[in-house]
Amino acid sequence: MAPRTILVIEDDPDIAQLMQLHLRDTGYEVDMAQDGSAGLQQALGKSYDLVILDLMLPGFDGLEVCRKLRGASKYSLVLMVTAKSTELDRVLGLEVGADDYITKPFSILELLARVKALFRRMDALRAPAPIGKPLIIHAGDLVIDVDKRKVQLRGQLIELTAKEFDLLLHFARHPGQVYTRAKLLDVVWGYSHEGYEHTVNSHINRLRAKIENDSSRPRYILTVWGVGYSFSEEWSER
């Protein structure tokens, strides 16, 4: 099996070289770029499994690079790296399509854990659908194309971030099953973000705003008071 390929786009050479060293020691193939413009061209010119992307970069910043990557036909995981710790920066990164984020300063062990978790989650999503689990899921007015990672609502394409799609797909594959916020963090994000269970709430609120006729009276993603959330069994495919 060929090693995973990773592109590190980071303008601090010390941090970039440290990441490259430890990622290579773990068995990954690692390339580097030191500004957003060069990094974007490199990412578009080769199929990388993961792009580790600093938010603050010369040339294109990390948000712009991520937007352009998500507009490309090839899909690479994106781990956003930021020196800022505000909720707004994290949300912006996720909104433009980052799969996860990590805040400087971070330990190498944390970085490696995030990378491994992203690959585990992507492997699970790309695995052949279990017997009885269709590649096209119909749920009321929603049509979820698992392979193409696209969602249509009443025939109109719905723009979802990577995490919103993963969250919706997990719900749609398990109608009626109730998930706590902690469990959703584990199965969708790949590991627990201690203290960040509100991240689930914000993603579900944004997802509801995109797929529900009335997000205050949802028909798809239901709140189970005192427990968590579930996908309505009304839309389970028979």
Summary of the structure (lengths in Angstrom):
residues: 238
radius of gyration: 18.2
end to end distance: 37.5
largest distance: 55.4
contacts: 706
relative contact order: 0.10
helix: 41%
strand: 21%
